[in-house]
Amino acid sequence: MKLLLDACVWGGARQQLSQAGHDVVWAGDWREDPGDDEILARADRESRVLVTLDKDFGELAIVHGRRHRGIVRLVNISAQQQASFCLQALDRYATELDASAIVTVDAQRMRIRSARSE
């Protein structure tokens, strides 16, 4: 799966996700932070699922109707566990994410908002 990791996601997660076979871009490598709107737009243009810690992307997608190719939001997950929890979400909800779902992941559970409920 193609992923765009927001700069707030631990950079070490990129390598772990790449080793699991995913095509990963990390916004932390960019010269400047282009802002949430452009990050979400770039993920959409490149057909990438956005992985973030930031709830603002869900608001952009749901409230403001911004296009996206799926969002995984990690909540209160330690940096070293971010890749592991992300991989679980990708494995469990790949089909739904491919259809632009939003998956919220915390240590206790995963919640999904399908594209048709937006």
C-alpha positions as CSV (number, residue, x, y, z in Angstrom):
1,M,0.0,0.0,0.0
2,K,1.2,3.6,-0.7
3,L,1.5,5.7,2.5
4,L,2.2,9.3,3.4
5,L,3.4,9.7,7.0
6,D,2.7,13.1,8.4
7,A,5.7,14.7,10.0
8,C,4.3,14.1,13.5
9,V,4.6,10.4,13.0
10,W,7.9,9.0,14.2
11,G,10.4,8.8,11.3
12,G,11.5,5.4,12.4
13,A,8.1,4.0,11.5
14,R,8.9,4.7,7.8
15,Q,11.6,2.0,7.7
16,Q,9.4,-0.6,9.5
17,L,6.5,0.1,7.2
18,S,8.8,-0.1,4.1
19,Q,10.3,-3.4,5.3
20,A,6.7,-4.7,5.5
21,G,6.4,-4.0,1.8
22,H,4.7,-0.6,1.8
23,D,5.6,2.4,-0.4
24,V,6.2,5.1,2.2
25,V,6.9,8.8,2.0
26,W,7.5,10.8,5.2
27,A,6.6,14.5,5.4
28,G,9.4,14.9,7.9
29,D,11.8,14.7,4.9
30,W,10.3,17.8,3.2
31,R,12.1,21.2,3.4
32,E,8.9,22.9,4.7
33,D,5.6,21.9,6.2
34,P,3.1,22.8,3.5
35,G,0.2,22.7,5.9
36,D,-2.6,20.2,6.5
37,D,-4.6,21.0,3.3
38,E,-1.6,20.5,1.0
39,I,-0.5,17.3,2.9
40,L,-4.0,15.8,2.4
41,A,-4.1,16.9,-1.2
42,R,-0.7,15.5,-1.9
43,A,-1.7,12.1,-0.4
44,D,-4.8,12.2,-2.6
45,R,-2.9,13.1,-5.8
46,E,-0.4,10.3,-5.1
47,S,-3.0,7.8,-4.1
48,R,-1.5,7.4,-0.6
49,V,-3.2,6.6,2.7
50,L,-2.3,9.4,5.1
51,V,-1.0,8.2,8.5
52,T,-1.1,10.9,11.2
53,L,-1.5,11.7,14.9
54,D,-3.4,14.8,14.1
55,K,-7.2,14.9,14.3
56,D,-7.4,17.9,12.0
57,F,-7.2,15.7,8.9
58,G,-10.5,14.0,9.9
59,E,-12.1,17.4,10.2
60,L,-10.8,18.4,6.8
61,A,-12.2,15.2,5.3
62,I,-15.5,15.0,7.1
63,V,-16.5,18.6,7.8
64,H,-14.9,20.3,4.8
65,G,-15.3,17.5,2.3
66,R,-11.6,17.3,1.3
67,R,-10.8,14.4,-1.0
68,H,-8.5,11.7,0.5
69,R,-7.4,8.2,-0.2
70,G,-7.9,7.0,3.4
71,I,-6.6,8.2,6.7
72,V,-5.1,6.3,9.6
73,R,-5.0,8.3,12.8
74,L,-2.9,7.0,15.7
75,V,-4.0,8.1,19.1
76,N,-1.7,8.0,22.2
77,I,0.6,5.4,20.6
78,S,4.2,5.5,21.6
79,A,6.7,6.4,18.8
80,Q,8.2,2.9,18.8
81,Q,4.8,1.2,18.5
82,Q,3.4,3.5,15.8
83,A,4.5,1.2,12.9
84,S,3.1,-1.9,14.6
85,F,-0.3,-0.4,15.2
86,C,-0.4,1.1,11.7
87,L,0.4,-2.3,10.2
88,Q,-2.4,-3.9,12.2
89,A,-4.8,-1.2,10.8
90,L,-3.6,-1.6,7.3
91,D,-3.9,-5.4,7.4
92,R,-7.4,-5.3,9.0
93,Y,-8.9,-2.4,7.0
94,A,-7.0,-2.4,3.7
95,T,-10.2,-2.7,1.6
96,E,-11.9,0.0,3.5
97,L,-8.9,2.3,3.4
98,D,-8.7,1.7,-0.3
99,A,-12.3,3.1,-0.5
100,S,-11.2,6.3,1.5
101,A,-12.2,5.2,5.0
102,I,-10.8,6.9,8.1
103,V,-9.4,4.5,10.8
104,T,-8.7,5.7,14.3
105,V,-6.3,3.5,16.3
106,D,-5.6,3.5,20.0
107,A,-4.0,0.9,22.2
108,Q,-7.4,-0.6,23.1
109,R,-9.4,-0.6,19.8
110,M,-9.8,0.5,16.2
111,R,-12.7,2.5,14.9
112,I,-13.6,3.0,11.3
113,R,-15.6,5.6,9.5
114,S,-16.3,4.3,6.0
115,A,-16.4,6.7,3.0
116,R,-20.1,6.2,2.5
117,S,-20.8,7.5,6.0
118,E,-19.0,10.8,5.3
